Amino acid sequence: MTDTRLQELLDKQSITEAVYRYARSMDRLDRELGYSVFWPEATADYHEQMYQGSGHGFIDMCMEAHPTFHSHSHQFTNVLIHIDGDTATSETYGDVTLRRIDDDGNFVDMRNLGRYVDRWERRDGEWRIIARTYLHDFDQTNQSGGLFTTTGRRDRSDPSYF
């Protein structure tokens, strides 16, 4: 394998791990981890119905809104990445479920499925998002059973932090 191909694989892995850090930041309510995925001047366009502004501003909005939910889970798949020197583009499929408890004590799950189209920049060896566009594909809301007690934590005391 050539050095160029090896570097491309390493870059793709770095970007993929940044996508996964974003998921962790949302589910663990970790503001600083969320900031680490976006360059300070990055933009985030989740369209008018949700959010348009800076990447860090989106993280701030989520850190205020997400604690009102009982729990949530961000799952990402089908990460396709194109590297072009110190810039890259990616498309990532997202499956996000937010759980709340209604006035009658029932669990209500709100599931959103969409895609994140990101532009990345590498600076001093570090990949971060410079521009994100979220493409919403569909959503659904359902009452759910909630058979099992949530065992994870929504902060840095979660066992996933090594």
N, C-alpha and C positions, 0 to 999 in steps of 0.2 A: 504494500500500500504506500502510495506517495505521501510525502509530508503534507501536501495540500489537502488530500482527501482525509488524512488523519485529523488535521486541524478543523476541517469542516465538520467532522463527526463530534469533535470536542465542543465546537461552538454550538451545534444543535443540542447537545446534551446540556450545556450551560443554560440555553434558552428554555428548554423543557423543564429544567429544575426551577427556573424563575417562575414559570407558569404554575408549578406545583407549590412554590412558596406563596404565591398569591392565594391559592386555595386555602392553605394553612392559615394565612393571615385573616381571611374572612371567617373561617370556622372557629379559630381560637381568639378572635377579636384582638389581634396583634397589630396595632397601628404601625409600629416601627418596621415590622416585617413587610407590611403592605407598601409602605413608602419605599422600601429597598427594591421593589420591582419596577418602579417608575423613576425616570430622571426628574429632578425638581420642576423643570419647565414642560414636562409631558402633558399632552392633552388626552382627555377621555370623553368620548362621545357615545353615550348610551341612549341618545335621541331625547327629544323634548319630554317624553312621558316619564323618563327616569332621571337622567342627569347629563349635563353638558358643562365641561369646565376642565380643570386640571386633574391630573392623575392623583395627586396628593389630596385634592379636594374631594374626589370620589371616595378615597379611603376614609377621609374624615366623615363624610356623609354616612358611609356604612357603619363606622364605629359608633355613630349616634343611633342609627336605626336598628342594627342587628341585635343589640341587647334586649329589644322589646320582644324578640322571638324566643320561644322555649329552646329551640335548637335549630341548626341548619347544617347542610352538607353540600359542599361544592365538589363535583366530580368532573374531570377533564379528560378527553380522549381525542383521537384522530388529530394529533398535533403535526401539522405539515409546516416545514420551515424551509425557506430559501435564503441562503447566505450569499451576500455580495460584498466582500471585503469587510469593512467595519460597520455595515448596515445589514439588516435582514428583515424579512417579512414572515409572518406566520398566520395560520388559521388554526384555531383550537375550538373543538366542540365542547360546550359546557352544559351540564345537567345539574341544576341547582334546586334543592328542595329546602324551603323555609317552613318551620313548624311553629304554629302558635296555638294557644289554648283559648277557645271561645268563651263567651260569658256563661255557658252551661258546663264548662269543664272538659269539653271534648277537644281532642287534637284535630287541628285543621292543617293540612299540608298544601303549600303552594309550590308547585313545580314549574320552573322556567327552563326552557331548552333554547339554546341559541349558539352563536359562534362569536368568538373574539378574533378580530382581524387586527393584528398588531404590527407596528413598525418598530424596529429595534435599532439601537446604536450601541456599539462597543466603544468604551472609553477606558483607557488604562487597563485593558484586559477584561473589563466587566460589562456584561450585556444587561441593558435595561430597556424598558419600553419608552419610546419617545412619542408615540401616538397610538391610541386604541380606539377602535370602533366596534361596538357591540351590535350584532345583528340578531334580533329576536325572531326565533322561528315559531314557537308556540308556548302556551302555558296552560296549566290546569290547576284547579283547586278542588280538594276532596277532604271529607272527614276521614280520619284514619284510626286504626285500632290502638296503636301505642301499647303493644303487649309487653314490651321490655322497657325497663328503666334505663335512661341515658347514663352511660358510665364514663364518658369522656368529660373533660373540663373545657370551658370556653375561655381559657387564659393560658399563661405560660406554665401553670402547674400541671397541665395535661401530660400524661406519660409519653407522648410522642416527642417532647422536647428532650434531646439527649444532653 
